Amino acid sequence: MEKYSLKTENEIEDILNDIQLYKNLFSINIEHFFDGWAISLEEKNMYPRKIIIFKSYKNNSYSIKSFEIQINNIGKESFHELYTKQGITSKPLLVRELKEIIYGKDLINFVSDKYYNKVLK
């Protein structure tokens, strides 16, 4: 697949169609890079997250990451990774994973790993 190819653009458009129901909750942006493309979703609320879907032109799988956006006293943003999953092999699996993250899978896993597991040890 190549940057801006019809196949790439159709694949991105297909994913965007599947996630349009979340457009009121997230700002959605598309970026093309030298080695792949990304769809980023930035939450429109007081405690925002950013979710990034990435697909390399060289392989046929997706990766997805979510980040907590933190803003310091002077307004500079920093990102703290909450969750990552690589090697997602199909669009239906990608959309399912994305929906689970939107509904809090990333936050639950992060809190569980950071706090709950420490209490049990």
Phi and psi restraints in degrees (range 20) as a CNS / XPLOR table:
assign (resid 1 and name C) (resid 2 and name N)
       (resid 2 and name CA) (resid 2 and name C) 1.0 -121.2 20.0 2
assign (resid 2 and name N) (resid 2 and name CA)
       (resid 2 and name C) (resid 3 and name N) 1.0 158.2 20.0 2
assign (resid 2 and name C) (resid 3 and name N)
       (resid 3 and name CA) (resid 3 and name C) 1.0 -57.0 20.0 2
assign (resid 3 and name N) (resid 3 and name CA)
       (resid 3 and name C) (resid 4 and name N) 1.0 130.7 20.0 2
assign (resid 3 and name C) (resid 4 and name N)
       (resid 4 and name CA) (resid 4 and name C) 1.0 65.2 20.0 2
assign (resid 4 and name N) (resid 4 and name CA)
       (resid 4 and name C) (resid 5 and name N) 1.0 12.9 20.0 2
assign (resid 4 and name C) (resid 5 and name N)
       (resid 5 and name CA) (resid 5 and name C) 1.0 -68.8 20.0 2
assign (resid 5 and name N) (resid 5 and name CA)
       (resid 5 and name C) (resid 6 and name N) 1.0 158.8 20.0 2
assign (resid 5 and name C) (resid 6 and name N)
       (resid 6 and name CA) (resid 6 and name C) 1.0 -60.5 20.0 2
assign (resid 6 and name N) (resid 6 and name CA)
       (resid 6 and name C) (resid 7 and name N) 1.0 -39.3 20.0 2
assign (resid 6 and name C) (resid 7 and name N)
       (resid 7 and name CA) (resid 7 and name C) 1.0 -63.0 20.0 2
assign (resid 7 and name N) (resid 7 and name CA)
       (resid 7 and name C) (resid 8 and name N) 1.0 -44.4 20.0 2
assign (resid 7 and name C) (resid 8 and name N)
       (resid 8 and name CA) (resid 8 and name C) 1.0 -63.4 20.0 2
assign (resid 8 and name N) (resid 8 and name CA)
       (resid 8 and name C) (resid 9 and name N) 1.0 -47.8 20.0 2
assign (resid 8 and name C) (resid 9 and name N)
       (resid 9 and name CA) (resid 9 and name C) 1.0 -62.9 20.0 2
assign (resid 9 and name N) (resid 9 and name CA)
       (resid 9 and name C) (resid 10 and name N) 1.0 -38.8 20.0 2
assign (resid 9 and name C) (resid 10 and name N)
       (resid 10 and name CA) (resid 10 and name C) 1.0 -65.7 20.0 2
assign (resid 10 and name N) (resid 10 and name CA)
       (resid 10 and name C) (resid 11 and name N) 1.0 -39.1 20.0 2
assign (resid 10 and name C) (resid 11 and name N)
       (resid 11 and name CA) (resid 11 and name C) 1.0 -64.0 20.0 2
assign (resid 11 and name N) (resid 11 and name CA)
       (resid 11 and name C) (resid 12 and name N) 1.0 -45.3 20.0 2
assign (resid 11 and name C) (resid 12 and name N)
       (resid 12 and name CA) (resid 12 and name C) 1.0 -63.0 20.0 2
assign (resid 12 and name N) (resid 12 and name CA)
       (resid 12 and name C) (resid 13 and name N) 1.0 -45.4 20.0 2
assign (resid 12 and name C) (resid 13 and name N)
       (resid 13 and name CA) (resid 13 and name C) 1.0 -61.9 20.0 2
assign (resid 13 and name N) (resid 13 and name CA)
       (resid 13 and name C) (resid 14 and name N) 1.0 -38.3 20.0 2
assign (resid 13 and name C) (resid 14 and name N)
       (resid 14 and name CA) (resid 14 and name C) 1.0 -62.8 20.0 2
assign (resid 14 and name N) (resid 14 and name CA)
       (resid 14 and name C) (resid 15 and name N) 1.0 -43.4 20.0 2
assign (resid 14 and name C) (resid 15 and name N)
       (resid 15 and name CA) (resid 15 and name C) 1.0 -66.0 20.0 2
assign (resid 15 and name N) (resid 15 and name CA)
       (resid 15 and name C) (resid 16 and name N) 1.0 -42.9 20.0 2
assign (resid 15 and name C) (resid 16 and name N)
       (resid 16 and name CA) (resid 16 and name C) 1.0 -59.8 20.0 2
assign (resid 16 and name N) (resid 16 and name CA)
       (resid 16 and name C) (resid 17 and name N) 1.0 -38.8 20.0 2
assign (resid 16 and name C) (resid 17 and name N)
       (resid 17 and name CA) (resid 17 and name C) 1.0 -62.0 20.0 2
assign (resid 17 and name N) (resid 17 and name CA)
       (resid 17 and name C) (resid 18 and name N) 1.0 -37.4 20.0 2
assign (resid 17 and name C) (resid 18 and name N)
       (resid 18 and name CA) (resid 18 and name C) 1.0 -70.9 20.0 2
assign (resid 18 and name N) (resid 18 and name CA)
       (resid 18 and name C) (resid 19 and name N) 1.0 -24.7 20.0 2
assign (resid 18 and name C) (resid 19 and name N)
       (resid 19 and name CA) (resid 19 and name C) 1.0 -108.0 20.0 2
assign (resid 19 and name N) (resid 19 and name CA)
       (resid 19 and name C) (resid 20 and name N) 1.0 7.6 20.0 2
assign (resid 19 and name C) (resid 20 and name N)
       (resid 20 and name CA) (resid 20 and name C) 1.0 -59.8 20.0 2
assign (resid 20 and name N) (resid 20 and name CA)
       (resid 20 and name C) (resid 21 and name N) 1.0 -26.7 20.0 2
assign (resid 20 and name C) (resid 21 and name N)
       (resid 21 and name CA) (resid 21 and name C) 1.0 -65.8 20.0 2
assign (resid 21 and name N) (resid 21 and name CA)
       (resid 21 and name C) (resid 22 and name N) 1.0 -13.8 20.0 2
assign (resid 21 and name C) (resid 22 and name N)
       (resid 22 and name CA) (resid 22 and name C) 1.0 -98.9 20.0 2
assign (resid 22 and name N) (resid 22 and name CA)
       (resid 22 and name C) (resid 23 and name N) 1.0 7.2 20.0 2
assign (resid 22 and name C) (resid 23 and name N)
       (resid 23 and name CA) (resid 23 and name C) 1.0 -65.1 20.0 2
assign (resid 23 and name N) (resid 23 and name CA)
       (resid 23 and name C) (resid 24 and name N) 1.0 -21.7 20.0 2
assign (resid 23 and name C) (resid 24 and name N)
       (resid 24 and name CA) (resid 24 and name C) 1.0 -80.3 20.0 2
assign (resid 24 and name N) (resid 24 and name CA)
       (resid 24 and name C) (resid 25 and name N) 1.0 -18.7 20.0 2
assign (resid 24 and name C) (resid 25 and name N)
       (resid 25 and name CA) (resid 25 and name C) 1.0 -95.0 20.0 2
assign (resid 25 and name N) (resid 25 and name CA)
       (resid 25 and name C) (resid 26 and name N) 1.0 -25.4 20.0 2
assign (resid 25 and name C) (resid 26 and name N)
       (resid 26 and name CA) (resid 26 and name C) 1.0 -131.9 20.0 2
assign (resid 26 and name N) (resid 26 and name CA)
       (resid 26 and name C) (resid 27 and name N) 1.0 146.6 20.0 2
assign (resid 26 and name C) (resid 27 and name N)
       (resid 27 and name CA) (resid 27 and name C) 1.0 -85.3 20.0 2
assign (resid 27 and name N) (resid 27 and name CA)
       (resid 27 and name C) (resid 28 and name N) 1.0 129.9 20.0 2
assign (resid 27 and name C) (resid 28 and name N)
       (resid 28 and name CA) (resid 28 and name C) 1.0 -114.8 20.0 2
assign (resid 28 and name N) (resid 28 and name CA)
       (resid 28 and name C) (resid 29 and name N) 1.0 127.3 20.0 2
assign (resid 28 and name C) (resid 29 and name N)
       (resid 29 and name CA) (resid 29 and name C) 1.0 -131.1 20.0 2
assign (resid 29 and name N) (resid 29 and name CA)
       (resid 29 and name C) (resid 30 and name N) 1.0 150.5 20.0 2
assign (resid 29 and name C) (resid 30 and name N)
       (resid 30 and name CA) (resid 30 and name C) 1.0 -117.4 20.0 2
assign (resid 30 and name N) (resid 30 and name CA)
       (resid 30 and name C) (resid 31 and name N) 1.0 136.1 20.0 2
assign (resid 30 and name C) (resid 31 and name N)
       (resid 31 and name CA) (resid 31 and name C) 1.0 -132.3 20.0 2
assign (resid 31 and name N) (resid 31 and name CA)
       (resid 31 and name C) (resid 32 and name N) 1.0 139.4 20.0 2
assign (resid 31 and name C) (resid 32 and name N)
       (resid 32 and name CA) (resid 32 and name C) 1.0 -108.8 20.0 2
assign (resid 32 and name N) (resid 32 and name CA)
       (resid 32 and name C) (resid 33 and name N) 1.0 134.2 20.0 2
assign (resid 32 and name C) (resid 33 and name N)
       (resid 33 and name CA) (resid 33 and name C) 1.0 -119.9 20.0 2
assign (resid 33 and name N) (resid 33 and name CA)
       (resid 33 and name C) (resid 34 and name N) 1.0 174.0 20.0 2
assign (resid 33 and name C) (resid 34 and name N)
       (resid 34 and name CA) (resid 34 and name C) 1.0 -59.7 20.0 2
assign (resid 34 and name N) (resid 34 and name CA)
       (resid 34 and name C) (resid 35 and name N) 1.0 -39.8 20.0 2
assign (resid 34 and name C) (resid 35 and name N)
       (resid 35 and name CA) (resid 35 and name C) 1.0 -106.5 20.0 2
assign (resid 35 and name N) (resid 35 and name CA)
       (resid 35 and name C) (resid 36 and name N) 1.0 1.3 20.0 2
assign (resid 35 and name C) (resid 36 and name N)
       (resid 36 and name CA) (resid 36 and name C) 1.0 172.6 20.0 2
assign (resid 36 and name N) (resid 36 and name CA)
       (resid 36 and name C) (resid 37 and name N) 1.0 -168.7 20.0 2
assign (resid 36 and name C) (resid 37 and name N)
       (resid 37 and name CA) (resid 37 and name C) 1.0 -130.6 20.0 2
assign (resid 37 and name N) (resid 37 and name CA)
       (resid 37 and name C) (resid 38 and name N) 1.0 161.3 20.0 2
assign (resid 37 and name C) (resid 38 and name N)
       (resid 38 and name CA) (resid 38 and name C) 1.0 -141.6 20.0 2
assign (resid 38 and name N) (resid 38 and name CA)
       (resid 38 and name C) (resid 39 and name N) 1.0 145.7 20.0 2
assign (resid 38 and name C) (resid 39 and name N)
       (resid 39 and name CA) (resid 39 and name C) 1.0 -114.2 20.0 2
assign (resid 39 and name N) (resid 39 and name CA)
       (resid 39 and name C) (resid 40 and name N) 1.0 124.6 20.0 2
assign (resid 39 and name C) (resid 40 and name N)
       (resid 40 and name CA) (resid 40 and name C) 1.0 -114.1 20.0 2
assign (resid 40 and name N) (resid 40 and name CA)
       (resid 40 and name C) (resid 41 and name N) 1.0 139.3 20.0 2
assign (resid 40 and name C) (resid 41 and name N)
       (resid 41 and name CA) (resid 41 and name C) 1.0 -120.5 20.0 2
assign (resid 41 and name N) (resid 41 and name CA)
       (resid 41 and name C) (resid 42 and name N) 1.0 119.5 20.0 2
assign (resid 41 and name C) (resid 42 and name N)
       (resid 42 and name CA) (resid 42 and name C) 1.0 -113.1 20.0 2
assign (resid 42 and name N) (resid 42 and name CA)
       (resid 42 and name C) (resid 43 and name N) 1.0 122.7 20.0 2
assign (resid 42 and name C) (resid 43 and name N)
       (resid 43 and name CA) (resid 43 and name C) 1.0 -65.6 20.0 2
assign (resid 43 and name N) (resid 43 and name CA)
       (resid 43 and name C) (resid 44 and name N) 1.0 139.7 20.0 2
assign (resid 43 and name C) (resid 44 and name N)
       (resid 44 and name CA) (resid 44 and name C) 1.0 -100.9 20.0 2
assign (resid 44 and name N) (resid 44 and name CA)
       (resid 44 and name C) (resid 45 and name N) 1.0 68.8 20.0 2
assign (resid 44 and name C) (resid 45 and name N)
       (resid 45 and name CA) (resid 45 and name C) 1.0 -148.8 20.0 2
assign (resid 45 and name N) (resid 45 and name CA)
       (resid 45 and name C) (resid 46 and name N) 1.0 -174.4 20.0 2
assign (resid 45 and name C) (resid 46 and name N)
       (resid 46 and name CA) (resid 46 and name C) 1.0 -67.7 20.0 2
assign (resid 46 and name N) (resid 46 and name CA)
       (resid 46 and name C) (resid 47 and name N) 1.0 -33.7 20.0 2
assign (resid 46 and name C) (resid 47 and name N)
       (resid 47 and name CA) (resid 47 and name C) 1.0 -120.8 20.0 2
assign (resid 47 and name N) (resid 47 and name CA)
       (resid 47 and name C) (resid 48 and name N) 1.0 77.4 20.0 2
assign (resid 47 and name C) (resid 48 and name N)
       (resid 48 and name CA) (resid 48 and name C) 1.0 -75.9 20.0 2
assign (resid 48 and name N) (resid 48 and name CA)
       (resid 48 and name C) (resid 49 and name N) 1.0 152.9 20.0 2
assign (resid 48 and name C) (resid 49 and name N)
       (resid 49 and name CA) (resid 49 and name C) 1.0 -119.0 20.0 2
assign (resid 49 and name N) (resid 49 and name CA)
       (resid 49 and name C) (resid 50 and name N) 1.0 159.9 20.0 2
assign (resid 49 and name C) (resid 50 and name N)
       (resid 50 and name CA) (resid 50 and name C) 1.0 -125.3 20.0 2
assign (resid 50 and name N) (resid 50 and name CA)
       (resid 50 and name C) (resid 51 and name N) 1.0 131.7 20.0 2
assign (resid 50 and name C) (resid 51 and name N)
       (resid 51 and name CA) (resid 51 and name C) 1.0 -118.3 20.0 2
assign (resid 51 and name N) (resid 51 and name CA)
       (resid 51 and name C) (resid 52 and name N) 1.0 130.4 20.0 2
assign (resid 51 and name C) (resid 52 and name N)
       (resid 52 and name CA) (resid 52 and name C) 1.0 -123.2 20.0 2
assign (resid 52 and name N) (resid 52 and name CA)
       (resid 52 and name C) (resid 53 and name N) 1.0 126.2 20.0 2
assign (resid 52 and name C) (resid 53 and name N)
       (resid 53 and name CA) (resid 53 and name C) 1.0 -102.5 20.0 2
assign (resid 53 and name N) (resid 53 and name CA)
       (resid 53 and name C) (resid 54 and name N) 1.0 129.6 20.0 2
assign (resid 53 and name C) (resid 54 and name N)
       (resid 54 and name CA) (resid 54 and name C) 1.0 -130.1 20.0 2
assign (resid 54 and name N) (resid 54 and name CA)
       (resid 54 and name C) (resid 55 and name N) 1.0 141.2 20.0 2
assign (resid 54 and name C) (resid 55 and name N)
       (resid 55 and name CA) (resid 55 and name C) 1.0 -136.5 20.0 2
assign (resid 55 and name N) (resid 55 and name CA)
       (resid 55 and name C) (resid 56 and name N) 1.0 125.2 20.0 2
assign (resid 55 and name C) (resid 56 and name N)
       (resid 56 and name CA) (resid 56 and name C) 1.0 -77.8 20.0 2
assign (resid 56 and name N) (resid 56 and name CA)
       (resid 56 and name C) (resid 57 and name N) 1.0 149.8 20.0 2
assign (resid 56 and name C) (resid 57 and name N)
       (resid 57 and name CA) (resid 57 and name C) 1.0 -72.3 20.0 2
assign (resid 57 and name N) (resid 57 and name CA)
       (resid 57 and name C) (resid 58 and name N) 1.0 -17.9 20.0 2
assign (resid 57 and name C) (resid 58 and name N)
       (resid 58 and name CA) (resid 58 and name C) 1.0 -88.7 20.0 2
assign (resid 58 and name N) (resid 58 and name CA)
       (resid 58 and name C) (resid 59 and name N) 1.0 -24.5 20.0 2
assign (resid 58 and name C) (resid 59 and name N)
       (resid 59 and name CA) (resid 59 and name C) 1.0 -124.7 20.0 2
assign (resid 59 and name N) (resid 59 and name CA)
       (resid 59 and name C) (resid 60 and name N) 1.0 172.3 20.0 2
assign (resid 59 and name C) (resid 60 and name N)
       (resid 60 and name CA) (resid 60 and name C) 1.0 -111.3 20.0 2
assign (resid 60 and name N) (resid 60 and name CA)
       (resid 60 and name C) (resid 61 and name N) 1.0 37.2 20.0 2
assign (resid 60 and name C) (resid 61 and name N)
       (resid 61 and name CA) (resid 61 and name C) 1.0 -134.4 20.0 2
assign (resid 61 and name N) (resid 61 and name CA)
       (resid 61 and name C) (resid 62 and name N) 1.0 160.2 20.0 2
assign (resid 61 and name C) (resid 62 and name N)
       (resid 62 and name CA) (resid 62 and name C) 1.0 -104.9 20.0 2
assign (resid 62 and name N) (resid 62 and name CA)
       (resid 62 and name C) (resid 63 and name N) 1.0 158.7 20.0 2
assign (resid 62 and name C) (resid 63 and name N)
       (resid 63 and name CA) (resid 63 and name C) 1.0 -128.6 20.0 2
assign (resid 63 and name N) (resid 63 and name CA)
       (resid 63 and name C) (resid 64 and name N) 1.0 153.2 20.0 2
assign (resid 63 and name C) (resid 64 and name N)
       (resid 64 and name CA) (resid 64 and name C) 1.0 -139.3 20.0 2
assign (resid 64 and name N) (resid 64 and name CA)
       (resid 64 and name C) (resid 65 and name N) 1.0 136.4 20.0 2
assign (resid 64 and name C) (resid 65 and name N)
       (resid 65 and name CA) (resid 65 and name C) 1.0 -135.2 20.0 2
assign (resid 65 and name N) (resid 65 and name CA)
       (resid 65 and name C) (resid 66 and name N) 1.0 148.5 20.0 2
assign (resid 65 and name C) (resid 66 and name N)
       (resid 66 and name CA) (resid 66 and name C) 1.0 -126.1 20.0 2
assign (resid 66 and name N) (resid 66 and name CA)
       (resid 66 and name C) (resid 67 and name N) 1.0 147.6 20.0 2
assign (resid 66 and name C) (resid 67 and name N)
       (resid 67 and name CA) (resid 67 and name C) 1.0 -134.2 20.0 2
assign (resid 67 and name N) (resid 67 and name CA)
       (resid 67 and name C) (resid 68 and name N) 1.0 144.8 20.0 2
assign (resid 67 and name C) (resid 68 and name N)
       (resid 68 and name CA) (resid 68 and name C) 1.0 -88.4 20.0 2
assign (resid 68 and name N) (resid 68 and name CA)
       (resid 68 and name C) (resid 69 and name N) 1.0 132.1 20.0 2
assign (resid 68 and name C) (resid 69 and name N)
       (resid 69 and name CA) (resid 69 and name C) 1.0 -95.1 20.0 2
assign (resid 69 and name N) (resid 69 and name CA)
       (resid 69 and name C) (resid 70 and name N) 1.0 123.3 20.0 2
assign (resid 69 and name C) (resid 70 and name N)
       (resid 70 and name CA) (resid 70 and name C) 1.0 -114.8 20.0 2
assign (resid 70 and name N) (resid 70 and name CA)
       (resid 70 and name C) (resid 71 and name N) 1.0 140.0 20.0 2
assign (resid 70 and name C) (resid 71 and name N)
       (resid 71 and name CA) (resid 71 and name C) 1.0 -120.2 20.0 2
assign (resid 71 and name N) (resid 71 and name CA)
       (resid 71 and name C) (resid 72 and name N) 1.0 126.1 20.0 2
assign (resid 71 and name C) (resid 72 and name N)
       (resid 72 and name CA) (resid 72 and name C) 1.0 -82.8 20.0 2
assign (resid 72 and name N) (resid 72 and name CA)
       (resid 72 and name C) (resid 73 and name N) 1.0 -175.7 20.0 2
assign (resid 72 and name C) (resid 73 and name N)
       (resid 73 and name CA) (resid 73 and name C) 1.0 -63.1 20.0 2
assign (resid 73 and name N) (resid 73 and name CA)
       (resid 73 and name C) (resid 74 and name N) 1.0 -25.1 20.0 2
assign (resid 73 and name C) (resid 74 and name N)
       (resid 74 and name CA) (resid 74 and name C) 1.0 -99.4 20.0 2
assign (resid 74 and name N) (resid 74 and name CA)
       (resid 74 and name C) (resid 75 and name N) 1.0 10.2 20.0 2
assign (resid 74 and name C) (resid 75 and name N)
       (resid 75 and name CA) (resid 75 and name C) 1.0 86.9 20.0 2
assign (resid 75 and name N) (resid 75 and name CA)
       (resid 75 and name C) (resid 76 and name N) 1.0 10.2 20.0 2
assign (resid 75 and name C) (resid 76 and name N)
       (resid 76 and name CA) (resid 76 and name C) 1.0 -85.3 20.0 2
assign (resid 76 and name N) (resid 76 and name CA)
       (resid 76 and name C) (resid 77 and name N) 1.0 133.0 20.0 2
assign (resid 76 and name C) (resid 77 and name N)
       (resid 77 and name CA) (resid 77 and name C) 1.0 -84.9 20.0 2
assign (resid 77 and name N) (resid 77 and name CA)
       (resid 77 and name C) (resid 78 and name N) 1.0 143.5 20.0 2
assign (resid 77 and name C) (resid 78 and name N)
       (resid 78 and name CA) (resid 78 and name C) 1.0 -134.6 20.0 2
assign (resid 78 and name N) (resid 78 and name CA)
       (resid 78 and name C) (resid 79 and name N) 1.0 156.9 20.0 2
assign (resid 78 and name C) (resid 79 and name N)
       (resid 79 and name CA) (resid 79 and name C) 1.0 -120.9 20.0 2
assign (resid 79 and name N) (resid 79 and name CA)
       (resid 79 and name C) (resid 80 and name N) 1.0 133.3 20.0 2
assign (resid 79 and name C) (resid 80 and name N)
       (resid 80 and name CA) (resid 80 and name C) 1.0 -117.5 20.0 2
assign (resid 80 and name N) (resid 80 and name CA)
       (resid 80 and name C) (resid 81 and name N) 1.0 117.5 20.0 2
assign (resid 80 and name C) (resid 81 and name N)
       (resid 81 and name CA) (resid 81 and name C) 1.0 -66.9 20.0 2
assign (resid 81 and name N) (resid 81 and name CA)
       (resid 81 and name C) (resid 82 and name N) 1.0 129.6 20.0 2
assign (resid 81 and name C) (resid 82 and name N)
       (resid 82 and name CA) (resid 82 and name C) 1.0 -101.5 20.0 2
assign (resid 82 and name N) (resid 82 and name CA)
       (resid 82 and name C) (resid 83 and name N) 1.0 -38.8 20.0 2
assign (resid 82 and name C) (resid 83 and name N)
       (resid 83 and name CA) (resid 83 and name C) 1.0 -157.0 20.0 2
assign (resid 83 and name N) (resid 83 and name CA)
       (resid 83 and name C) (resid 84 and name N) 1.0 146.3 20.0 2
assign (resid 83 and name C) (resid 84 and name N)
       (resid 84 and name CA) (resid 84 and name C) 1.0 -146.1 20.0 2
assign (resid 84 and name N) (resid 84 and name CA)
       (resid 84 and name C) (resid 85 and name N) 1.0 143.4 20.0 2
assign (resid 84 and name C) (resid 85 and name N)
       (resid 85 and name CA) (resid 85 and name C) 1.0 -144.3 20.0 2
assign (resid 85 and name N) (resid 85 and name CA)
       (resid 85 and name C) (resid 86 and name N) 1.0 129.2 20.0 2
assign (resid 85 and name C) (resid 86 and name N)
       (resid 86 and name CA) (resid 86 and name C) 1.0 -117.8 20.0 2
assign (resid 86 and name N) (resid 86 and name CA)
       (resid 86 and name C) (resid 87 and name N) 1.0 166.6 20.0 2
assign (resid 86 and name C) (resid 87 and name N)
       (resid 87 and name CA) (resid 87 and name C) 1.0 73.2 20.0 2
assign (resid 87 and name N) (resid 87 and name CA)
       (resid 87 and name C) (resid 88 and name N) 1.0 30.1 20.0 2
assign (resid 87 and name C) (resid 88 and name N)
       (resid 88 and name CA) (resid 88 and name C) 1.0 -78.6 20.0 2
assign (resid 88 and name N) (resid 88 and name CA)
       (resid 88 and name C) (resid 89 and name N) 1.0 119.7 20.0 2
assign (resid 88 and name C) (resid 89 and name N)
       (resid 89 and name CA) (resid 89 and name C) 1.0 -95.4 20.0 2
assign (resid 89 and name N) (resid 89 and name CA)
       (resid 89 and name C) (resid 90 and name N) 1.0 -7.3 20.0 2
assign (resid 89 and name C) (resid 90 and name N)
       (resid 90 and name CA) (resid 90 and name C) 1.0 -146.5 20.0 2
assign (resid 90 and name N) (resid 90 and name CA)
       (resid 90 and name C) (resid 91 and name N) 1.0 158.8 20.0 2
assign (resid 90 and name C) (resid 91 and name N)
       (resid 91 and name CA) (resid 91 and name C) 1.0 -64.1 20.0 2
assign (resid 91 and name N) (resid 91 and name CA)
       (resid 91 and name C) (resid 92 and name N) 1.0 -42.0 20.0 2
assign (resid 91 and name C) (resid 92 and name N)
       (resid 92 and name CA) (resid 92 and name C) 1.0 -59.7 20.0 2
assign (resid 92 and name N) (resid 92 and name CA)
       (resid 92 and name C) (resid 93 and name N) 1.0 -39.2 20.0 2
assign (resid 92 and name C) (resid 93 and name N)
       (resid 93 and name CA) (resid 93 and name C) 1.0 -66.6 20.0 2
assign (resid 93 and name N) (resid 93 and name CA)
       (resid 93 and name C) (resid 94 and name N) 1.0 -38.3 20.0 2
assign (resid 93 and name C) (resid 94 and name N)
       (resid 94 and name CA) (resid 94 and name C) 1.0 -62.5 20.0 2
assign (resid 94 and name N) (resid 94 and name CA)
       (resid 94 and name C) (resid 95 and name N) 1.0 -48.2 20.0 2
assign (resid 94 and name C) (resid 95 and name N)
       (resid 95 and name CA) (resid 95 and name C) 1.0 -64.4 20.0 2
assign (resid 95 and name N) (resid 95 and name CA)
       (resid 95 and name C) (resid 96 and name N) 1.0 -39.2 20.0 2
assign (resid 95 and name C) (resid 96 and name N)
       (resid 96 and name CA) (resid 96 and name C) 1.0 -63.3 20.0 2
assign (resid 96 and name N) (resid 96 and name CA)
       (resid 96 and name C) (resid 97 and name N) 1.0 -45.1 20.0 2
assign (resid 96 and name C) (resid 97 and name N)
       (resid 97 and name CA) (resid 97 and name C) 1.0 -62.1 20.0 2
assign (resid 97 and name N) (resid 97 and name CA)
       (resid 97 and name C) (resid 98 and name N) 1.0 -43.0 20.0 2
assign (resid 97 and name C) (resid 98 and name N)
       (resid 98 and name CA) (resid 98 and name C) 1.0 -60.7 20.0 2
assign (resid 98 and name N) (resid 98 and name CA)
       (resid 98 and name C) (resid 99 and name N) 1.0 -45.5 20.0 2
assign (resid 98 and name C) (resid 99 and name N)
       (resid 99 and name CA) (resid 99 and name C) 1.0 -61.5 20.0 2
assign (resid 99 and name N) (resid 99 and name CA)
       (resid 99 and name C) (resid 100 and name N) 1.0 -40.8 20.0 2
assign (resid 99 and name C) (resid 100 and name N)
       (resid 100 and name CA) (resid 100 and name C) 1.0 -63.6 20.0 2
assign (resid 100 and name N) (resid 100 and name CA)
       (resid 100 and name C) (resid 101 and name N) 1.0 -38.0 20.0 2
assign (resid 100 and name C) (resid 101 and name N)
       (resid 101 and name CA) (resid 101 and name C) 1.0 -68.3 20.0 2
assign (resid 101 and name N) (resid 101 and name CA)
       (resid 101 and name C) (resid 102 and name N) 1.0 -44.2 20.0 2
assign (resid 101 and name C) (resid 102 and name N)
       (resid 102 and name CA) (resid 102 and name C) 1.0 -57.4 20.0 2
assign (resid 102 and name N) (resid 102 and name CA)
       (resid 102 and name C) (resid 103 and name N) 1.0 -37.8 20.0 2
assign (resid 102 and name C) (resid 103 and name N)
       (resid 103 and name CA) (resid 103 and name C) 1.0 -87.0 20.0 2
assign (resid 103 and name N) (resid 103 and name CA)
       (resid 103 and name C) (resid 104 and name N) 1.0 9.4 20.0 2
assign (resid 103 and name C) (resid 104 and name N)
       (resid 104 and name CA) (resid 104 and name C) 1.0 110.0 20.0 2
assign (resid 104 and name N) (resid 104 and name CA)
       (resid 104 and name C) (resid 105 and name N) 1.0 6.0 20.0 2
assign (resid 104 and name C) (resid 105 and name N)
       (resid 105 and name CA) (resid 105 and name C) 1.0 -55.8 20.0 2
assign (resid 105 and name N) (resid 105 and name CA)
       (resid 105 and name C) (resid 106 and name N) 1.0 -41.5 20.0 2
assign (resid 105 and name C) (resid 106 and name N)
       (resid 106 and name CA) (resid 106 and name C) 1.0 -63.4 20.0 2
assign (resid 106 and name N) (resid 106 and name CA)
       (resid 106 and name C) (resid 107 and name N) 1.0 -42.8 20.0 2
assign (resid 106 and name C) (resid 107 and name N)
       (resid 107 and name CA) (resid 107 and name C) 1.0 -68.1 20.0 2
assign (resid 107 and name N) (resid 107 and name CA)
       (resid 107 and name C) (resid 108 and name N) 1.0 -41.2 20.0 2
assign (resid 107 and name C) (resid 108 and name N)
       (resid 108 and name CA) (resid 108 and name C) 1.0 -64.4 20.0 2
assign (resid 108 and name N) (resid 108 and name CA)
       (resid 108 and name C) (resid 109 and name N) 1.0 -45.3 20.0 2
assign (resid 108 and name C) (resid 109 and name N)
       (resid 109 and name CA) (resid 109 and name C) 1.0 -63.2 20.0 2
assign (resid 109 and name N) (resid 109 and name CA)
       (resid 109 and name C) (resid 110 and name N) 1.0 -41.4 20.0 2
assign (resid 109 and name C) (resid 110 and name N)
       (resid 110 and name CA) (resid 110 and name C) 1.0 -63.6 20.0 2
assign (resid 110 and name N) (resid 110 and name CA)
       (resid 110 and name C) (resid 111 and name N) 1.0 -48.9 20.0 2
assign (resid 110 and name C) (resid 111 and name N)
       (resid 111 and name CA) (resid 111 and name C) 1.0 -64.3 20.0 2
assign (resid 111 and name N) (resid 111 and name CA)
       (resid 111 and name C) (resid 112 and name N) 1.0 -42.0 20.0 2
assign (resid 111 and name C) (resid 112 and name N)
       (resid 112 and name CA) (resid 112 and name C) 1.0 -61.1 20.0 2
assign (resid 112 and name N) (resid 112 and name CA)
       (resid 112 and name C) (resid 113 and name N) 1.0 -47.3 20.0 2
assign (resid 112 and name C) (resid 113 and name N)
       (resid 113 and name CA) (resid 113 and name C) 1.0 -65.6 20.0 2
assign (resid 113 and name N) (resid 113 and name CA)
       (resid 113 and name C) (resid 114 and name N) 1.0 -40.0 20.0 2
assign (resid 113 and name C) (resid 114 and name N)
       (resid 114 and name CA) (resid 114 and name C) 1.0 -79.6 20.0 2
assign (resid 114 and name N) (resid 114 and name CA)
       (resid 114 and name C) (resid 115 and name N) 1.0 -40.0 20.0 2
assign (resid 114 and name C) (resid 115 and name N)
       (resid 115 and name CA) (resid 115 and name C) 1.0 -112.8 20.0 2
assign (resid 115 and name N) (resid 115 and name CA)
       (resid 115 and name C) (resid 116 and name N) 1.0 -51.9 20.0 2
assign (resid 115 and name C) (resid 116 and name N)
       (resid 116 and name CA) (resid 116 and name C) 1.0 -62.4 20.0 2
assign (resid 116 and name N) (resid 116 and name CA)
       (resid 116 and name C) (resid 117 and name N) 1.0 -45.7 20.0 2
assign (resid 116 and name C) (resid 117 and name N)
       (resid 117 and name CA) (resid 117 and name C) 1.0 -66.7 20.0 2
assign (resid 117 and name N) (resid 117 and name CA)
       (resid 117 and name C) (resid 118 and name N) 1.0 -29.7 20.0 2
assign (resid 117 and name C) (resid 118 and name N)
       (resid 118 and name CA) (resid 118 and name C) 1.0 -69.9 20.0 2
assign (resid 118 and name N) (resid 118 and name CA)
       (resid 118 and name C) (resid 119 and name N) 1.0 -35.2 20.0 2
assign (resid 118 and name C) (resid 119 and name N)
       (resid 119 and name CA) (resid 119 and name C) 1.0 -68.3 20.0 2
assign (resid 119 and name N) (resid 119 and name CA)
       (resid 119 and name C) (resid 120 and name N) 1.0 -35.7 20.0 2
assign (resid 119 and name C) (resid 120 and name N)
       (resid 120 and name CA) (resid 120 and name C) 1.0 -76.7 20.0 2
assign (resid 120 and name N) (resid 120 and name CA)
       (resid 120 and name C) (resid 121 and name N) 1.0 -19.7 20.0 2
